[in-house]
Amino acid sequence: MSKWQPVMSGVPQGSVLGPVLFNIFDRDMDNGIECTISKFADDAKLCGVVITLEGRDAIQRDLDRLEKWACANFLKFNQAKCKILHVGQGNPKHKYRLGGEWIESSPEEKNLGVLVDEKLNMRWQCVLTAQKANRIKRSMVSGLREVILPLYSALMRPHLEYCVWIWSPQHKKDMDLLESVQRKATKMLKGLEHLFYEDRLRELGLFSLEKRRLQGDLTMAFQ
C-alpha cells in the first residue's frame, strides 16, 4: 500500500485555492519595475529593450529589485532555472546578475510550451509539434471514421493549433510539415484513401490547417 508523498514545489499544492493565494501573494512583485514583467503561477519573465547601456542598467536594476523582493518575502529564485535569452540582430548580449550570481544565457527557451530561440525562428517549434502529433497518430490502429475523426479532433489537432497565432509558420516547408500530419491522418480512414486531400477534407467537413490559422488570426484581430 503506497503512502502519499508531499509535493515540494514553488506553488502551494492541493486545490485551486493554492495557486490563487500564491498569485495574491506575489502581485506586488512588479512594484517599481522599469521593464516589462510577465507572471504565470510561479514563473516570471523580465523583458527589456537593450540599445544603450541605460537599457542594460535598467534590466539589472529590475533584477536587483526582484532579488530584494524575494528576500523580503523569505523566498528564493531557482537559480538553475533562471536563463537569459538574447533576441534580435546585433544584440550586445550583456551579462546580468541575480543575487550576486551570474545568470547563464540560453539559445532557446520554452514559454508555456512554445519553443522560442534567439533568432525567433519557429522551425523547431513546427518540427516538435509535428512529432508530437505523429506519435499520437501511430497509436491509432482503427480505420473507422467514427473512431479516427473524434480522436484526431481531440488529441492530434490541439497540438497543431496550440498558441499557433504566436508561432504561425511563415515558410512553406514548415507549413507543409504541419499539413502533412493532417493529410496522413485523413488518409487512414477506410474508403477515403483514393481521394485527393482536398476531397477528403470536404467529405469529413474539415478545413486545411492553413485556413484554420487564418480563421484564428481573424478572430484575434476582431478581439
C-alpha positions in Angstrom: 0.0 0.0 0.0 1.5 3.3 -1.1 1.6 6.4 1.0 1.0 9.9 -0.1 4.3 11.8 -0.7 4.5 15.5 0.0 4.7 17.7 -3.1 7.7 20.0 -3.0 7.0 22.9 -5.4 7.0 26.7 -5.5 3.2 26.8 -5.8 1.1 25.5 -2.9 -0.5 22.2 -4.0 -3.8 20.5 -3.2 -6.6 22.8 -4.5 -7.4 25.6 -6.8 -7.1 27.9 -3.7 -3.3 27.3 -3.6 -2.4 29.0 -6.9 -4.9 31.7 -6.2 -3.4 32.6 -2.9 0.1 32.5 -4.5 -1.0 34.9 -7.2 -2.3 37.3 -4.5 0.9 36.9 -2.6 3.2 37.8 -5.5 1.1 40.5 -7.0 3.3 43.3 -5.7 6.4 41.7 -7.3 6.4 44.2 -10.2 6.3 47.3 -7.9 8.9 49.7 -9.2 9.9 47.5 -12.1 11.1 49.6 -15.1 11.0 46.9 -17.8 8.1 44.5 -18.7 7.5 41.6 -16.4 5.0 38.8 -17.1 3.9 36.3 -14.4 2.3 32.9 -14.7 1.8 30.9 -11.5 5.4 30.7 -10.0 7.1 31.7 -13.3 8.2 35.2 -14.0 9.8 36.7 -17.1 11.5 40.0 -17.3 11.8 41.7 -20.8 13.6 44.8 -21.8 15.0 46.6 -24.9 18.7 47.0 -24.8 20.0 49.6 -27.3 22.2 51.6 -25.0 24.0 51.0 -21.7 21.0 52.5 -19.9 18.8 49.7 -21.2 21.3 47.2 -19.8 21.4 49.0 -16.4 17.6 49.2 -16.3 17.3 45.4 -16.5 20.0 44.9 -13.9 18.2 47.3 -11.5 15.0 45.3 -12.0 16.8 42.1 -11.2 18.1 43.7 -8.1 14.6 44.8 -7.1 13.3 41.3 -7.7 16.0 39.8 -5.5 15.2 42.3 -2.7 11.5 41.4 -3.0 12.3 37.7 -2.7 14.5 38.2 0.3 11.8 40.4 2.0 9.2 37.7 1.4 11.5 34.8 2.5 11.6 33.4 -1.0 14.4 32.3 -3.2 14.6 32.2 -7.0 15.7 28.9 -8.5 19.0 30.0 -10.0 19.2 26.8 -12.2 16.0 27.8 -14.0 16.9 31.4 -14.5 18.2 32.0 -18.0 18.8 34.9 -20.4 17.5 34.7 -24.0 19.1 37.4 -26.2 16.8 38.2 -29.1 17.5 40.4 -32.2 20.3 41.0 -34.6 23.2 43.0 -33.2 22.2 42.2 -29.7 25.2 43.1 -27.4 24.4 40.1 -25.2 25.2 41.7 -21.9 25.6 39.6 -18.8 23.3 40.1 -15.8 23.4 39.0 -12.1 20.7 37.8 -9.8 21.6 37.7 -6.1 25.3 38.1 -6.8 25.5 35.2 -9.2 25.8 35.5 -13.0 22.8 34.3 -15.0 23.6 31.8 -17.8 22.4 32.6 -21.3 20.5 30.1 -23.4 20.0 29.9 -27.2 16.3 28.8 -26.8 13.7 28.6 -24.1 10.2 27.2 -23.8 7.4 29.7 -22.9 4.2 27.9 -21.9 5.0 25.1 -24.3 6.2 27.2 -27.2 9.9 27.0 -28.1 11.4 30.4 -28.8 15.0 30.8 -30.0 17.3 33.8 -30.2 16.6 34.2 -33.9 12.8 34.0 -33.4 12.8 31.1 -35.9 9.9 28.8 -35.3 11.3 25.9 -37.4 12.0 23.7 -34.4 8.6 24.5 -32.8 7.0 23.2 -36.0 9.1 20.1 -36.0 8.4 19.3 -32.4 4.7 19.9 -32.9 4.5 17.6 -35.9 6.5 14.9 -33.9 4.0 15.0 -31.0 1.0 14.7 -33.3 2.6 11.9 -35.3 3.3 9.9 -32.1 -0.4 10.0 -31.3 -1.3 9.1 -34.9 0.9 6.0 -34.8 -1.1 4.7 -31.8 -4.3 4.7 -33.8 -5.0 1.3 -35.3 -8.6 1.6 -36.4 -9.6 3.0 -39.8 -13.2 3.7 -38.9 -14.4 7.3 -39.4 -16.3 7.3 -36.1 -13.1 6.3 -34.3 -10.4 8.3 -36.1 -12.2 11.6 -36.6 -13.0 12.2 -32.9 -9.6 11.1 -31.8 -7.9 13.3 -34.3 -10.0 16.3 -33.3 -9.5 15.7 -29.6 -5.9 14.5 -29.4 -3.9 15.5 -32.5 -5.3 18.8 -33.8 -4.9 20.6 -30.4 -1.1 20.1 -30.7 -1.1 21.5 -34.2 -3.1 24.6 -33.1 -1.8 25.3 -29.6 -0.9 29.0 -29.4 -0.4 28.9 -33.2 -1.0 32.6 -33.6 2.3 33.1 -31.8 4.4 30.6 -33.8 2.4 30.6 -37.0 4.8 29.2 -39.7 6.0 31.6 -42.3 7.9 29.3 -44.6 6.3 26.9 -47.0 8.4 23.9 -45.8 7.1 24.4 -42.2 3.5 24.8 -43.5 3.8 21.6 -45.5 5.3 19.8 -42.5 2.3 20.6 -40.3 -0.2 20.0 -43.1 1.3 16.6 -43.8 0.2 15.4 -40.3 -3.5 16.1 -41.1 -3.0 14.8 -44.6 -1.8 11.4 -43.4 -4.4 11.3 -40.6 -7.3 11.7 -43.0 -5.8 9.1 -45.3 -6.1 6.5 -42.6 -9.8 6.5 -43.0 -11.2 3.5 -44.8 -12.9 4.3 -48.1 -11.2 7.7 -48.5 -7.7 6.5 -49.4 -8.2 7.1 -53.1 -9.5 10.7 -52.7 -7.3 13.8 -53.0 -6.5 15.6 -49.8 -9.0 18.5 -50.5 -11.7 16.0 -51.3 -11.1 14.1 -48.1 -11.4 17.3 -46.1 -14.6 18.2 -47.9 -16.0 14.7 -47.2 -15.1 15.0 -43.5 -16.2 18.5 -43.0 -12.7 19.7 -42.1 -10.6 22.6 -43.2 -6.9 22.7 -44.0 -4.6 23.9 -41.2 -3.7 27.0 -43.2 -7.4 28.0 -43.3 -7.8 27.3 -39.6 -4.8 29.5 -38.9 -6.3 32.3 -41.0 -9.6 31.9 -39.1 -7.6 32.2 -35.8 -5.8 35.3 -37.0 -9.1 36.9 -37.9 -10.6 36.0 -34.6 -7.6 37.5 -32.7 -7.8 40.7 -34.8 -11.5 41.0 -34.1 -10.9 40.6 -30.4 
